[in-house]
């Protein structure tokens, strides 16, 4: 790996714009982005839905109306998000409404407009003309309403502002339509249509509508949060994730003073040690023990009972003594159920539960001081399992980071005072799984329980903003980000490098990652070291045949020495091949060290040496 300089220009020339209006305060209480920027596209669809609902309320049309599909509607049926309507068929008006709100089905939108024209229209183009009239009454410019769908055409472009979208949100979402603006999916004939949004899973959102020509990159929502009603608008998002994340964070941020957001209230912990040991993926393996027991395969928990928990740490416990502040990525949920969760088990191949009492006792016996919880298994047993895990560790005196009941909790760092240094450690999950979040809200956006999330595609990533504020407040602090990212046994770091780039721009001094279960290597990004993956620490999976697969059988233990005048990073390789070590990772011998170096990209940047702990690579920071 080479050294990479950072392009500090924004990833997009048109960043996402968001605004929140408080019905209680009758004012805009939160904005993000340039409010004056014109957004490409039109507001025809939300205005059409408003007009439709107003006619329903006046009993001028009915949900049970059968709508005749014209050639103009059928012309739109080739789109992937269409109902597939054919000329001459008759469709229930409510079915068309559901299709328009769930996937913006263009044939359904045109059919609704045609039905309104046939029922209450008196002249050609009266539906669009009526929408313009309504928009004019609200202060929405006619350039935002040139057709029903909101599509932009080169000869007849449309545009609107975030202020105009907030106006539309207040008017449309105020209709009490029994949450019919939250259609998540529908079936028509043999066609299944599903909304791309994860907003329906948010308990605070009452109604919402996503729309826009590309990726439905605009959205409006009505939400209730702590007895206050908000209308939220977001436009110009580059992805579905960015659009939905922006809305959920905005609802939470608009309702909070956020005295603890960005480090205004910090809990600094003074520790006597001058060493921090940070280890990778850790799990004593109860779920895998159950699998092995069924197949008569031995392991430490079966052979040694409760002492089998600490057995696997025996040969690496020299690294995590009381002379060091010790942190691991604890990749399991503390629950009496080890195997499949009723909530998530049918969707996930691997659901990792751990015995709460035995795991905590083990961690305390081997001197683990803090656990990182932002990983792909923390929501394996839903929000309750996540909250319980954090609570039990906290009550046991083991610090937690990376998860919580809102973004303030989930993104809060551990702040340490070490030998005259201020050290700030953040933990986050950096791999987005849309289906997982749709099903059980894996990530903490705004006020829901989940894991802290970091990603380079978000213009307004709350964790990056938080890191920047900590850097601004503590310019001399040493800031570490330890993300759980990439995919299992993936040696390719290029997909996650952009996250590292944005984190370093935000103010991070060192990145030490985990997630792929194998070491991935080191490179410098803008002169800051990025250790992409430590691999496994004590992770008692049954294991794959690493020799046959060609994957690295090693893991890495990282140690940071905070001396009075400098900071030193050491990486100690361990042999973590469970099939060959009987689940007892071991410091590498000289031959194994050479083998490790041959596959560890970036090793040339380090000095190589050996001490009483074992072979290591060393770098001055």
Beta strands, then each sheet from edge to edge (+ up, - down):
strand 1: 3-4
strand 2: 17-22
strand 3: 27-32
strand 4: 39-40
strand 5: 66-68
strand 6: 90-92
strand 7: 159-160
strand 8: 185-188
strand 9: 191-194
strand 10: 205-211
strand 11: 218-225
strand 12: 228-235
strand 13: 268-271
strand 14: 275-283
strand 15: 325-330
strand 16: 333-334
strand 17: 353-354
strand 18: 370-372
strand 19: 399-401
strand 20: 403-404
strand 21: 414-418
strand 22: 421-429
strand 23: 450-451
strand 24: 478-484
strand 25: 510-512
strand 26: 522-525
strand 27: 528-531
strand 28: 536-539
strand 29: 554-562
strand 30: 567-575
strand 31: 586-587
strand 32: 607-610
strand 33: 615-620
sheet 1: 1+ 26+ 27- 25- 24- 22- 21+ 13+
sheet 2: 3+ 2- 12+ 11- 10+
sheet 3: 4+ 7-
sheet 4: 5+ 6-
sheet 5: 8+ 9-
sheet 6: 19+ 18+ 15+ 14+ 28+
sheet 7: 19+ 18+ 15+ 14+ 29- 30+ 31-
sheet 8: 19+ 18+ 15+ 14+ 29- 30+ 33- 32+
sheet 9: 16+ 17+
sheet 10: 20+ 23-
end
